[in-house]
Amino acid sequence: MCILNISDIVCCVANERCTDIYIFNDDCCIKTKHCLKKFEHILNGFGFIRCHAKLLVNFDYIKSFDSLNYELLLVNQKTLKVAKGRRKYIMEMIEKNSYSLLHI
């Protein structure tokens, strides 16, 4: 069993029927036996947004959004793809929640 601070979670990535949890300032991930849908439910209200069918991202770690290439740039310089159908939703969330993010 592992105890995590929710604010340390950068993103959750679906991996078949499991979920990999990536932690800020850590090169490894925590593999879980739970599906992404369960984490989406657990993390609801903590600033996580669903960017893709396989991806849940902590809004606090988003640095910018490239709306032409459908990519999020995170504060750790990693990029994540956004589903085309989620682009409008992501832009609305960015405008609603943060004026400090850069729209490219």
Protein Blocks (a to p, Z undefined) as FASTA:
>chain_A
ZZddfklpmbdcdehjbccdddehiabdcddfbdfklmmmmmgonlpacfbfkbccdfkl
pfbdcfknopacdfkopacdddfklmmmmmmmmmmmockbccZZ
